[in-house]
Amino acid sequence: VLNLLFIPDTFVSPSPSPSPIPQVDVTVESTSWAEQDISSSYVYLTSSDLELPLDLASVSEQAVAIRFPSVPIPRSAEIASATILFTVSETNLPYTSGTLLLRVSAERSSRSSVLQSTLNNVLERPRTFESVEWNVPEWNVVGSRGTNQTTADLKSIVQELVTLEDWQPLNPMTFLIIRSANDLSNNTRIGFSSVASQGPVLRVTYYSTRSVPVQSNTAVVHSVAYAEEEHFPNKFVRIDSSDLDLPFDSASGVDQTVGIRFTNVPIPSLCDLTEAHVQFETEAATSGDVSLRLWLELDAAAPTFNTTLGDVSSRIRTRKYVDWSPEAWTTVGERSEKQRTPDISALLSELIYQSQWLSSQTVSLILERTPTDFSYNTRVAHSGLYFSNPILRAKWSDETVFSQSVSPIQFGEEWLGQGFVNLESSDLEFSYDYDTGEQMVALRYVVTNIPRRFSVVHAYIQFQCDEVNSADSTVTMRISADMSRTPEPLTNTSFSISSRTQTEETVEWQPPVWTVEGEAGPKQQTPDLSGILNSVWDGYHTSSVQVVFLISRDVSDDSIAGRWAESGVDGGAPILHLVYKDYVASASPVPSPSGGTSDEEDPDTTPDEPTDDSNDNSDKDKNDNSGFVAITASVLTVVGVVGMGVACVLFSKRRQRALRTKVVVTHRENNLV
């Protein structure tokens, strides 16, 4: 027996006031720059000055890029301040003295490529999530190089760059400058590009003894297209609006379904998403309660929006959705938590767990008013001009996710009421056969090479349309499963399908009308079946598992509509796509049959735990305030005493091996929590 006394951090004696944290100043001169004409996408690399952002000679708006080649900042250093200093090269009153608001961001890359004269080379670069508005004072004296020519503090942008996973000291940074969407003037500023060391200079100050966490497993993607579809009178679609009315358009006086498209989304196909949201920016102040509903298009290769009537509302959506009741947007240009959607990681997971998803695919957000909101209230966001477009940001953990795709080893149809079972049909009728009437469909799957302890995070069956029925309409089906972990094989014995004991967990399925023979896409997919599978399999297994799915018409549906799918006899078998976590590999708690978690060990099926810490997530635990013990013992008692509280953890192991245990102690008002 080993007794350990843990003293929490709250009892550490106060330390003296810290001395000032050492700071390091870095100055880097730019060596290349580019000006992109926004209307034509032409890029110019040789101008002797930088028009920020209006070229008075051609009267054209520009996006300006400035590249600093070797920025000597350590990875994850905490940034204290960052600015860019310009030198006035030319004045042209009143344009160079009038009010001007610029938006500054940067290329989100640790290895920003050299600027080139190819079309759109500036604006096509991926941009940082962070951006800064710069209210530029007047530039009236040529050669001026001081406070008026210094940008607003860009430390949030630089911080985002140096915390990228692959950032290294002396990597380049490219900053992007454009007129703010909140600036309606024609004013500009003109600075030297690089003349006698008067070009832009990046000045950064960072703390030499402080660091911030590295941004691992994070994607930031700016939207590239959008669409607004009017609900009345004819589902007219606009794809060129300067703002996004979410969802009421006061000009037309109608509600809208809004679509926002993100391309080249660098999320792995099998990952554990922990957070995802879309960030908007206020274009016009609005108030009043509004309730919005968000989906994603269930297509990893979602096509771009077009002006076809109903193009947005007709797209197949994720089965899951998220409701959002944003606070009043009262400040034009605001981009904060008020303009940020709730977590949509559940929707995004449904999309990336599709079998056709590959990294760098397309995500399309679909948004409209909830059915219970009868107001005309709205929120107005920038659509995409001048770096103010919506941004998708997602994060995922290091936990490994696995997948399998399995064909059924048996299928069957039972004529309800008569009990006759057919195991040889060339198609599957859900759930009405015009020759025999209502029926229940059964599909039996065997999944091999499965971990002994696992949990299904997503699953669906992909059918293929066998036949199109022009008379088909809405149909509601109910999916369940045989609740046995070792279900009996399907036989042609009467009532052998409907007599099975079904799971309490069921899923409702309302597939759209199938209009294309041979199609096997989102329309032919079931909703997520992971709840049914987890209720049957409950997390403990040998190396294979079985399930028999049961599909029939829901009791609320009194129609004779149906869907006809291939059975697999002539190809096109219904495929079970399975995404799961291995709890032994990931060291996650194993779901128990009761729905909680269990650390119970099965001595016959669970392999010995490793005796080394080579797979330990040590970085993750560096800042953990818990105690840690690593010993070899048959019986271990760990006792923590804090104030008036006592904690005791008892481990009993039948085999000698290294154990790791954490004791987390929190002291609050002399009570142990």
N, C-alpha and C positions, 0 to 999 in steps of 0.2 A: 504494500500500500504506500502510495506516494502522495503527500499533502503539499499543496502549493498555495502560497498566499499571493493574490494578484492585487496590486495597488493601481487603481485607475489613474489616467492622466490628470483628472480633475484635482488630485491631491498633490501634484507637483508644486514645489515652492515657486512663487513668482520670480521670474528672472528679471535682471535689471533692464532698463530701457535699451532697446537695440541701437547700435551705432548706425549711422547712415549706410545704406546698402551701396556698395561700389557700383558705379555705372561706367559703361564703355560707349564712347561716341564713335560713330562710323560715318565717313563721308565717301560717296561714290559718284563719279561723274558718268553721265550717259555717253554711250558711244554710237548709238543708233536710234533712229526715230522713224515714224511713219505717219502719214496723214491719209485717211481713207475718206473719199467723197461718199457720203451716205447714200445719195440718190443713185449714183452710177456704180458704186462698189470699187472704183479705181483706187489704187494705193500708190502714193508718191513717197519716195525715199530720199530725195536730194534737195528738198527745200532748205533755204538758208534761215528760215524762221518758222515758228510754229503758231498757226492761227488757232486760238482756243476760244470757240470752236468754229467761228465763221470766217471763211476766206472771202475778204471783201472784194478781191479782184473778180472772182467767179461767182460771188454771191451764193456760195454753196456751204451747207453744213458739213462738218468734218468730225470724225472720231480720230483722236490723236493717241498714238502709242509711243511710249518712251522706255527704252530697254537699258537697264544697268547690268553690265556683264558679270561682275564678280562682287557679290555682297557678302562680306566676311562676318556673318552672324551665325553663332552656333545653333544647331537644331534645338527647338523647344525653349530657347532663351525667352525670358519675359521682357516684352518691349515696353519701354517707358514713354517714348515719343518717336514720331517719324514724320518728316515733311519733305517736300520737294521745293527747291528754290529756283526761280526763273530770273532772267534778265530781260528787261524791256528792250525790244529791238526797233519798235516803230509805234507811233501814235497816230490815231485818226479819229479826231473828235467829231461827233460825240460818242462814237461807237466804243472807243477804248476807255471811256470814263463813266458810261452809264452802268446801271445795275446789271450784274451778271451772276448767275448761279450755275456752277459746273458740278458734274458728278464724276468722282474718281473711284476707280476700282483697279483690279490687277488681273493678269492672267493667272488662273489657278493651276499652277504647274511648278514643280521644283526644278524643271529643266526647260524653261521657256525658250522656244526656238527662235532663231534669228528672224528678224522682220524681213518680209519679201514683198515684191511688187505684184504678186498674184492677186486676182480679184478677191475682195472680202477678207484679206489676210489679217486685218485688225479685228473686225467684229466677229469673225468665226471662232476666235479663240475662247476657250472655256474661261468663265469669269469667276472671281471669288464670290462667296456668299456675302461678305462684308463689302460695303461701299460707303463713301463719305461725300456729303454735300459741301462744296466750297463756295462761300459767298465772297466773290473776288472784289477787292477795292479797286479804285480807279488806277490805271497805269498811264500817267501823263508825261513822264520824263524819260527819254531814251537813255538807256544805261542804268536805270534804277534797278537795284538788286537788294531788296530789303524785306521788311515785314509785309508790305503790300503785295510782294511777289512770292510770298511763301504760302503754300497750301495750308488748309486746315490739317489737324493732326490725323495722320494716316496709320496710327499704330494698330488699329484693329485689322487693317488689311495686311500689314507686314506680319502681325502675329499669326494670322491664318496661314500665311505662306511658310513661315519658319516652323510651324507645328505640323506640316505635312509629313507623312511617314518617311518619305525618301529625301527630305531636304538635307543638304550638306552645306557647310560654309563654303563661300566663293561660288555658289550657284547664282544664276542670273535671276533678275526680277524684271517683269515688264508691266508698267502701269498704263492704264487706259483712261482717257479723259474725253468727256462728251458733255454737251449741254444737258442740264437737268431737265427732266420732264416737267418740273415745276417752274421753269423759266420760259416766259413767253416773249422775250425781247429778241432783238437782232444785234445785241451788243457782243463784243469780242475782246480778246486781249492778244497781243502779238509779242512773242518772246523769241530770243535767239535759239536756234537748234543746236549749233556748236560753232561758235566763232570766238577764237582767242580765249578759250576756257570760260566762255560766258554761257555755255549750254546748261541744261538742267542738272541740278545736283541733288542727290538723295542723302538726307541726313537722318540717321537713326541712332537712338540712345537705348541701350538695353542694360538690364541688371546682370552683373557678372556672376552673382551667386544665387540667382533665382531661375526657376524653370516652370513651364506649364506642361500639361499632358499633351502628348503627340496625338494628332487626329488620325487614328487608325480606323480602317473600315468605314470610311465616310464618303458619300457621294453628294455632290452639289451640281445641279443641272438647271440652267435657265431655260425657260420655255421658248419655243421657236415658232409656235403657231397657236391660233385661238379661233373660236367661232362662237357666235351668238345666234341662237335659233328662236324666233318668235313663236309663242304658242298659238297665237291667233293672227290673222285668219287662216294662213296657209303654210305655216312652218317655214317661213322664209329665213334663209341663213345669211348672215353677214360675216365676212372674214377680214374686214379692213377697218374696224372701229378703233378709235384712239383710246377707248376705255372699255372696261368690262363692268356691265351693270349686273350685280349679283343680288337678285335676279331680275329686278323690275327696271325696265327702260322707260324713264319718264318722258322721253321724246315721242316714242311710239305708243306709250300708254299700255304696254302689255308685259306680262312675265316672259322670261326666257329660260331656255336650257343652254348652259354655257359649257363649252369644251375647251380645254387647255392641253396642248401637246408638248411633251418633252422627248427629245431624241438622244440617242447615244448614252443611255443611262447605264453607268458602269457598276451594276450590282450583280454579284455572282448568282448563278442559277440556283445553287443550293447553299443558302446561308440562313442564319437565324437573325431576322430583322428585329431590332430593339426599339427603333424610333423612326418615324417618317412624318413629314408635314410639308405643306406648301405655304410659302411666304408671299403675301401680297403687299402692295404699297398703295396708300390712299391717293386717289386722283381728285375726289371731291368730298367735302364734308357731308356726312349723313348721320341721322340718328333714328330712334324708334326701333322697337324690337323686331328682329327678323330671324327666321329659322331656316337654315339651308341644309340640304342633304347631298352628300358626296359619294360618288362611286368612281371606279376606274373602268376603262374599257377592257373587257376580258380578251385581249388580243395583243400578244407580244410584238406583233408587227403591224400595229394599228396604222391604217393609212392616214394621210393628211386630210384635214377638213376641206370640204368643198361646198359650193353654193347649191348643191342639189337639195330640193325641198326635203326637210326632215333628216338631213344628214347626221345631225348630232344625236337626236333622240332615238333614232333607229339602231344605234350601235349596241351590241351585246355588252352588258355591264356585269361587274363582279356581283356575286350573290350577296356579299356583305356590303354594308354601307356605314357611313359615319354621319351623324347629325351635328350641326355647328350653329351656335347662336352667338355670333360675334357682337362684342360691345359696340357702342357708337364710335364711328370714325370721325373725329372732330378736327383733325389737323392734316391739312394737305401735305403730302410728302412723307407722312409718318409710315415707318416700317418697323413694327414692334410686335409683341405678342398679341396685341389686339387684332392685327391683320394676319395672324398665323392660324392655320387650320388646326383642329385637334389631331391627335396621332392617327395616321392612316396606315400604319404598318400592317394591320390585319388585311387591308385591301391590297396593299402592295405584295404581301406574301402570297395571297391567292393568285396574283398575276405571275410572280417569278417562279412559283411552283408548277406552272404549266410546263408540259413536256417540251414545248417548242421554245421556251425562253432561253436565250443565251445572253451573256454579258454584253452590254452596250445595245440594248433593245429600246423600244419605244413605250412610253407611258402616257396615256391620255386621261386626264381628269374630267369627269362629267359632274356638273353641279346644277341644282335647281331648288326651288322652294319646297319645303316639306308639305305633305298633304294637310297637316293640321294648322298651318300658318295661312290665314285668310287676309293678311294685311297687304298693303302696297309698299311697305318699307323695303329698303334696299341698301346695299353698300356698293360704292363705286371705286374700282381699282384701276391702276394703269394696265394697259393691255400688253405693252411690249416695247414701247419707244424709249430710247435713251437710258438703257440699263435699268429701267424700273419694272421690267417684266416679272411675272411670278417665278419663284424659284422652288424647285423640289430639292429637299435635303433629306437624306436617309442615312441611318447608321445600322451596323450589324455587329454581332459578337464574333469571337473566334470559334465558337462552338460548331462542330461539324454536323452537317445534316446530310442524310443519305436518301437515296431513292431507288425504287424498282418499278418496272412495268410488267404486268403479268396478264396472260390470257387465261380465260376460264378453262377448267378441265371438264366441266359439265355445264349444261344449261337445260332448262325445261320450262314448259308452259302447262298450267293446270286450268281446265275450264271450270270456273267457279260455279258451284251448285251441282254440277255433274261429277266432279272429281277426277275426270279423265286427265292423264298426264302424258304429254308428248315430249320426248327427249331428242327428236330428230328433225325439228322444223328448220327450214332454211332461213327463216327470219323470226324476229321477236316482235310481237304486237303488244304495244303498251297503250292501253291495257284492254283493248276491245278488238276482237276478231269478228269480222263481218259474217263469218260462217258459223261460229260457235258461241259468240257473245263475250261477256266479261271473263277475264282470265288473270291469273297471277303468274309472274315470271320469276324464275329462280336462276341465279348464277353462282356457281361454285368455283372458288379460287383456292389454290394452295401456293403460299409464299415460302420459298426456301432461302437458306443462307441468311436468316434473320438473326439479329442479336438476341441473346437470352433475356435481356432486359431492355426494353425500348418503349417509346411512345410515339404514336402517329400524330404528326402535326398537320398534315393535309392529305386528302385522298379524294379521288373522283374516278368515275368510270367514263371512258370515252367511247361513245357509240358511233356507228356509221349509218347514215340514212340508206335504207334499202329501197324504199318506195315513197313517192310523193302522192298525197291525197289532197286534191284541190278543195275538198269539203272540210278539211281539218280546221279546227279552231282551238281556242284555249283549252288546255287540259291540265288537271292537277293530279299528280301521283304522289304516293307515299312509299318511301323506301325504308325498310328495316332489315334485320338479319336474323338468322337462326342464332339464338343466344348461346348455344353450346360451343365450347372451344374445340370440340372434336365432332362436328356435325356428321350425321349419316350421309352417305353418298345419295345422289338423286336416283330414284327408281321410278318405274312406270306404275307402281302401286297406286290405286285410287286414293286421292286426297293426301298423297305423301308430301306435297308442298305446303298446302294451306294448314295442315295439322301441326306443323312445326311450332315450337314455342318461340315467339318473336321477342326481340329486344324491346325494352321500354323506350330506348333512344331511337327516334325515327327522324327522317328528313323529308320535308315537302319539296316536290320538284314540279315546276311549271315551265317546261321547255317551250321556247318559241316554236312557231310553225316551221316544219322542215320543208324547204322549198327546192332543194337541189339534191337529186339522187346521187349517192356516193359521197356526199359531203360528210366530213368528220372534223368538226370544229367546235367553237364555243357553244353553238346552238345545241349540239348533240352531247354536251357534257352534263353530268349530274352536279348538284351542289357538293360542298365539302362533306365527306362521309367519315371524317376522322373520329367524330364522337361515337358513331356506331361501332367502328372497329375497336376503339379503346374500351368500350363497354364489354365487348366480347373477349378481347385478348388480355386485358388488364395488366400487361407489362411483364409477365413471367412466362418463359417458354423454353422449349427445346429449340432445335435449329430450324424448325418450320412451323407455320401456322396455317389454319384453314378458316374460311368464312363462306357462308351461303347467304347472298343477298336476296331479298324478297321485294318485288316491285308490283304494286297494284294501284288501282284508282283510289284516290282519297274519298272518304265518305261524304265530303262536302261537294263533290263533283257528280252531278246527275246527268252529264252529257254522255255521248257515245264517241266523242273525239278521241284520237289516239295518235301514236307515233309508231312507225315501223322501222326497225333496225336490223342490220345484218346479224345473224347468230354466230357466224364464223365457219359454217359449213362450206360456203362459197367465198371465203375471205371476209375481211372486215370484222373480225371478232371484237367484242367489247373488251377494251383493255382497262385493267385496274391500275391506275397510277398512284403510287404510294410514296409519301415523303415522311421520314421518321428520324428520331434521335436515338442514338445508342447511349443509354445512361451509364453503362460501364465505362465506355470510352470517354465520355464527357464529364464523368464524376458528378452528374446531376442526381438529385433525389429521384428515386423510382416511384412512379405513381402506384398507389395501392388500389386494390379492388374497391375500397370504400371511398376512393376519390382523394385521399390525402397523399402523404408520402411515406415511404418505408425504407428503413435501413436493414431490414431483415435479410439474412443471408441463407441461400439454399446451398448446403454443402455438397450436394450431388451435381449441381449444374453451374455453380458460380466458380470461375477460375480464381486461383489465389491472386491477391492483390500484389502488385509489384513492390519490391522492397527498396526501391530507390526513388528519388524525387526528380528524376530526369524530365518527367512530363508535368512538373509542378508549375502552375501559373504564378511564378514568383513575382513578376512585375506587377501583376494585378493585386498582389497582397502586400506590397511594400508599405502602403499607407494604412493598412488595417490595424485597428487598435486592439485586436484580440490577442490573447496569450497563445503560445504555441508550444507543444510538447511532442517530441519524436522519440519513442522508446521501443524496446522489445519486451513483451510481458504477456502473461496469460490472464492476469486480472489487473486492472488499473483503475484507481479511483482518483479523480481530480477534484479538489475542493477549493473553491474560491471564497474568501471571506472579505466582505466590504461593509464597513459600518455594522449594521444590525442584520445584514442579509447573508445567507449561505447558499451556495450552488454546489450541487454534486452531480457528477456524470460518471456512470459505471459502464465499463466495457468488458465483456467476457468473450474471449476468443479461444476456439478449440485448437487452433494451430499457432505455433510460434512464428511471428513475423513482425516487421516494422509497422507501427501504427502511427497515424497522424491525427491529432485531435485539436480542435480550436475551442477555447472557452472565451466567449464574448461577455464581458461584464459591464453593465451600465449602472452607475450610481445616481439615484434621484431621491432626495428627501429621506436618506437613511434606509431606503428600500432597494432591494436587488431586483432588477428588471430582467 
